[in-house]
Amino acid sequence: MTATPARLGPFRGATIVCQDVDRAMALYTDTLGFEPVENGRIAANVAASWGALGVAGARFGVLAPRSGAPFHLRFVEQPDTPPAAPYLSTGWTALEFTVTSSDTTIERLKAAGFEVLGAAEDLEFSKGALRAGQVQGPFGEVLYLTQINRQLDDYVLPHAQSDVDRMFIAILATRDVHGCMDHYHSEFGCPKKDTFEAAVPFIARAHGFGETHEYFVGTVELAPENYIEIDGMPTHLPDRTGEAHRQPGLLPAGVALVSMTTPDLAPFRARAAGPAIAATATRGESLTITGYHGELIELIETR
């Protein structure tokens, strides 16, 4: 009998590679209203756990939402790593946060120099339940800012408890939506949710397509209020975590790593990128594994 895969989720954090950690911390404190909770240099055992030994000693900073939600946004400084080029490779591409006002948040980010990819608008498929916009930050990271007006059928979505609250969706770019969904279902026990086609003008522009070009999208559930959106990309795109797009020993550019919980690390130890380490916020350990396209997943054991 095959053992039931350990389930992932909820999210506990995301890590963005930046060229200047002081700039990143100040920018995100001012625009998202997040609060600094930690800074320092990456310990050697943490770098080893990520499979990124070259990051040992790098400066880092951590922010958290004012709501007190158990989520952290971590910036790791790699001065010589160019910003990511969103949607031109596979892997983690965007982070979606729940906000009290999509319009206000987008305008504030625009004023701070973020590039507006998509202005705040009611999402047609949601019939007024969701209003969202998207921006690109200075390090190649993409943020979705989503105002949740009411619940959707078959989903449990979090209402913001501060102007910008925690991340509830991580966006993963893939060349094979069904294969990626199958992977997260079979390997991690994540229930499959919807698949659909949708025009995404800002992604189409990145690929040189007309703005009405439709993309195939799927979702899997980690835990209530926590999902991975899997965006189908052109089949020729490379893996951003591959050797050609990642400097040896360093984290990949942009959204480098997503952190989430699991009740048991045992099923994942054999595939870990490095050694397990003590988790600072729980009584368990954490380790890092790779997903369908080599995307880094930091698993935090909760006991």
C-alpha positions as CSV (number, residue, x, y, z in Angstrom):
1,M,0.0,0.0,0.0
2,T,1.3,3.4,-1.0
3,A,1.6,5.9,1.9
4,T,-0.4,9.0,1.7
5,P,1.9,11.9,0.7
6,A,2.5,14.5,3.4
7,R,0.4,17.6,2.6
8,L,1.9,21.0,2.2
9,G,0.8,24.3,3.6
10,P,0.0,26.9,4.7
11,F,2.5,29.4,3.4
12,R,4.9,30.8,5.9
13,G,7.1,33.0,3.7
14,A,8.7,33.9,0.4
15,T,12.3,34.9,-0.4
16,I,13.3,37.5,-2.9
17,V,16.8,38.0,-4.2
18,C,17.8,41.6,-4.3
19,Q,20.9,43.6,-5.2
20,D,20.7,45.9,-2.1
21,V,18.9,44.6,1.1
22,D,18.7,48.1,2.7
23,R,16.9,49.4,-0.4
24,A,14.6,46.4,-0.4
25,M,13.7,46.7,3.2
26,A,13.0,50.4,3.1
27,L,11.0,50.1,-0.1
28,Y,8.7,47.3,1.1
29,T,8.3,48.9,4.5
30,D,7.1,52.1,2.9
31,T,4.9,50.6,0.2
32,L,3.4,47.5,1.8
33,G,3.5,48.7,5.4
34,F,5.3,45.6,6.5
35,E,7.4,45.8,9.6
36,P,11.1,44.7,10.0
37,V,11.5,41.7,12.2
38,E,15.0,40.4,11.6
39,N,18.2,41.2,9.7
40,G,21.8,39.9,9.6
41,R,23.8,37.5,7.5
42,I,22.9,34.1,6.2
43,A,24.3,31.4,8.4
44,A,26.3,28.7,6.7
45,N,23.9,25.9,7.7
46,V,21.0,27.9,6.3
47,A,22.8,28.4,3.0
48,A,23.6,24.7,2.9
49,S,20.0,23.7,3.6
50,W,19.0,25.7,0.5
51,G,21.7,24.0,-1.6
52,A,23.2,27.5,-2.1
53,L,26.5,27.4,-0.3
54,G,27.6,30.7,-2.0
55,V,24.9,32.6,-0.1
56,A,26.6,32.0,3.3
57,G,27.4,35.4,4.8
58,A,25.1,37.3,2.5
59,R,23.1,40.1,4.1
60,F,19.4,39.5,4.6
61,G,16.3,41.2,6.0
62,V,12.9,39.9,7.0
63,L,9.5,41.8,7.0
64,A,6.1,40.8,8.3
65,P,2.6,42.2,7.8
66,R,1.2,44.5,10.5
67,S,-1.8,42.1,10.9
68,G,0.5,39.7,12.8
69,A,-0.2,36.9,10.3
70,P,2.4,34.2,10.5
71,F,4.1,35.1,7.2
72,H,7.5,36.6,6.5
73,L,9.0,38.3,3.4
74,R,12.7,37.7,3.3
75,F,15.2,39.5,1.1
76,V,18.7,38.0,0.4
77,E,21.3,40.2,-1.1
78,Q,23.2,39.0,-4.1
79,P,24.7,42.2,-5.6
80,D,26.0,40.6,-8.8
81,T,22.7,38.8,-9.7
82,P,20.7,40.7,-12.3
83,P,17.0,41.2,-11.7
84,A,14.8,38.3,-12.9
85,A,12.9,38.7,-16.2
86,P,9.4,37.7,-15.3
87,Y,7.6,35.1,-17.4
88,L,10.6,34.4,-19.5
89,S,11.5,31.2,-17.6
90,T,9.8,28.6,-15.5
91,G,9.7,28.6,-11.7
92,W,8.3,30.9,-9.0
93,T,7.3,34.2,-10.7
94,A,4.8,36.1,-8.5
95,L,3.4,36.4,-5.0
96,E,-0.2,37.3,-4.5
97,F,-1.2,39.2,-1.3
98,T,-4.6,40.0,0.1
99,V,-5.2,43.8,0.5
100,T,-8.0,46.0,1.8
101,S,-7.9,48.2,-1.4
102,S,-6.3,47.0,-4.7
103,D,-6.6,50.5,-6.2
104,T,-5.0,52.3,-3.3
105,T,-2.2,49.8,-3.0
106,I,-1.4,49.8,-6.8
107,E,-1.3,53.6,-6.8
108,R,1.1,53.7,-3.8
109,L,3.4,51.1,-5.4
110,K,3.3,53.0,-8.7
111,A,4.3,56.2,-6.9
112,A,7.3,54.4,-5.4
113,G,8.6,53.3,-8.8
114,F,7.0,49.8,-9.2
115,E,6.0,49.1,-12.8
116,V,2.2,48.6,-13.1
117,L,1.6,45.5,-15.2
118,G,-2.1,45.5,-14.7
119,A,-4.3,48.2,-13.2
120,A,-6.7,47.3,-10.5
121,E,-9.9,45.9,-12.0
122,D,-12.7,43.5,-11.1
123,L,-11.8,40.0,-12.2
124,E,-14.4,39.0,-14.8
125,F,-14.6,35.3,-13.8
126,S,-15.3,36.3,-10.1
127,K,-18.4,38.4,-10.9
128,G,-17.3,41.1,-8.5
129,A,-15.9,38.9,-5.7
130,L,-12.3,39.8,-6.5
131,R,-10.6,43.1,-7.6
132,A,-6.9,42.8,-8.4
133,G,-3.9,44.5,-10.0
134,Q,-0.3,43.5,-10.7
135,V,3.1,45.3,-10.4
136,Q,6.7,44.4,-11.0
137,G,9.3,45.3,-8.4
138,P,12.9,46.4,-8.9
139,F,14.3,42.9,-8.5
140,G,12.2,41.2,-11.1
141,E,9.6,40.1,-8.6
142,V,5.9,40.4,-9.5
143,L,3.2,41.1,-6.9
144,Y,-0.5,40.5,-7.3
145,L,-2.6,42.7,-5.0
146,T,-6.0,41.2,-4.5
147,Q,-9.0,42.7,-2.7
148,I,-11.4,40.0,-1.6
149,N,-15.0,41.3,-1.5
150,R,-16.6,37.9,-1.0
151,Q,-15.9,34.2,-1.2
152,L,-15.8,32.2,-4.4
153,D,-17.4,28.8,-4.8
154,D,-15.0,25.9,-3.9
155,Y,-12.4,28.2,-2.5
156,V,-11.7,29.7,1.0
157,L,-10.0,33.1,0.6
158,P,-8.5,35.3,3.4
159,H,-9.8,38.8,4.0
160,A,-7.1,41.3,4.7
161,Q,-6.6,42.3,8.4
162,S,-4.1,45.1,7.4
163,D,-3.7,47.3,4.3
164,V,-1.5,44.6,2.8
165,D,-1.7,41.3,4.6
166,R,-0.1,37.9,3.9
167,M,0.5,36.0,0.7
168,F,-2.2,33.5,-0.1
169,I,-1.2,32.4,-3.6
170,A,2.2,31.7,-5.1
171,I,2.3,31.8,-8.9
172,L,4.4,29.2,-10.7
173,A,5.3,29.4,-14.4
174,T,5.4,26.0,-16.1
175,R,5.6,24.5,-19.6
176,D,3.1,21.8,-18.7
177,V,0.2,22.7,-16.5
178,H,-1.3,19.2,-16.2
179,G,2.1,17.7,-15.5
180,C,2.8,20.2,-12.8
181,M,-0.6,19.8,-11.2
182,D,-0.1,16.0,-11.3
183,H,3.3,16.4,-9.6
184,Y,2.0,18.5,-6.7
185,H,-0.9,16.1,-6.3
186,S,1.0,12.9,-6.4
187,E,4.2,14.0,-4.6
188,F,2.7,16.3,-2.0
189,G,-1.0,15.4,-1.7
190,C,-2.2,18.8,-2.9
191,P,-5.8,18.6,-4.2
192,K,-6.3,19.8,-7.8
193,K,-8.7,22.7,-8.2
194,D,-9.8,24.6,-11.4
195,T,-8.2,24.8,-14.8
196,F,-9.2,27.5,-17.2
197,E,-8.0,29.7,-20.1
198,A,-7.6,33.4,-19.7
199,A,-6.1,36.4,-21.5
200,V,-3.3,37.9,-19.5
201,P,-2.2,41.0,-21.4
202,F,1.0,41.7,-19.4
203,I,2.2,38.2,-19.8
204,A,1.3,38.2,-23.5
205,R,3.4,41.4,-23.9
206,A,6.4,39.7,-22.3
207,H,6.1,36.9,-24.9
208,G,5.5,39.2,-27.9
209,F,1.9,37.9,-28.3
210,G,-1.3,39.9,-28.9
211,E,-3.0,41.0,-25.7
212,T,-5.9,38.7,-26.3
213,H,-3.7,35.6,-26.3
214,E,-5.0,33.1,-23.8
215,Y,-3.0,31.2,-21.3
216,F,-3.9,27.8,-19.7
217,V,-4.0,28.1,-15.9
218,G,-4.4,25.6,-13.2
219,T,-4.6,25.7,-9.4
220,V,-3.8,23.3,-6.5
221,E,-4.7,23.7,-2.9
222,L,-2.1,23.6,-0.1
223,A,-4.5,24.3,2.8
224,P,-7.7,26.4,3.1
225,E,-6.7,30.0,2.1
226,N,-3.5,28.8,0.5
227,Y,-3.0,27.9,-3.2
228,I,-0.5,27.6,-6.0
229,E,-1.5,29.1,-9.3
230,I,0.2,27.3,-12.2
231,D,0.5,29.4,-15.3
232,G,1.2,27.7,-18.6
233,M,4.0,29.3,-20.5
234,P,5.4,28.7,-24.0
235,T,7.2,25.4,-24.3
236,H,10.6,26.8,-25.3
237,L,11.1,28.7,-22.0
238,P,14.1,27.6,-19.9
239,D,14.1,26.6,-16.2
240,R,15.2,29.6,-14.2
241,T,16.7,27.3,-11.6
242,G,18.8,25.5,-14.2
243,E,22.6,25.9,-14.5
244,A,22.3,28.3,-17.5
245,H,20.1,30.7,-15.5
246,R,21.4,30.4,-11.9
247,Q,24.9,31.2,-10.8
248,P,26.5,28.2,-9.1
249,G,26.0,28.2,-5.3
250,L,23.5,31.1,-5.3
251,L,19.8,31.5,-5.2
252,P,17.9,32.1,-8.5
253,A,16.9,35.7,-9.3
254,G,13.6,37.2,-8.4
255,V,11.3,35.1,-6.3
256,A,13.9,32.5,-5.3
257,L,12.1,30.3,-2.7
258,V,8.7,29.8,-1.2
259,S,8.3,28.6,2.4
260,M,5.4,26.4,3.6
261,T,4.6,24.0,6.4
262,T,4.3,20.3,6.5
263,P,3.4,18.0,9.5
264,D,6.2,15.6,8.7
265,L,9.5,16.1,7.0
266,A,10.3,12.3,6.8
267,P,8.9,11.8,3.3
268,F,11.1,14.5,1.9
269,R,14.5,14.0,3.5
270,A,15.9,11.8,0.7
271,R,15.3,14.5,-1.9
272,A,16.5,17.5,0.2
273,A,18.8,20.0,-1.5
274,G,20.9,20.1,1.7
275,P,20.8,19.2,5.4
276,A,17.8,19.8,7.6
277,I,18.2,22.6,10.2
278,A,16.3,23.6,13.3
279,A,13.2,25.7,12.5
280,T,13.3,28.9,14.5
281,A,9.6,29.4,14.8
282,T,8.5,25.8,15.5
283,R,9.7,22.7,17.5
284,G,10.6,20.9,14.3
285,E,13.1,21.3,11.5
286,S,13.2,22.8,8.0
287,L,14.7,21.6,4.8
288,T,14.5,22.6,1.2
289,I,13.4,20.5,-1.8
290,T,12.7,21.2,-5.4
291,G,9.4,21.1,-7.3
292,Y,8.4,20.2,-10.8
293,H,10.7,22.7,-12.6
294,G,13.4,22.8,-9.9
295,E,11.6,25.6,-8.0
296,L,12.9,25.8,-4.4
297,I,10.4,24.9,-1.6
298,E,11.5,25.4,2.0
299,L,9.5,23.0,4.2
300,I,9.0,23.9,7.8
301,E,7.9,21.1,10.1
302,T,5.1,21.8,12.5
303,R,4.5,19.5,15.4
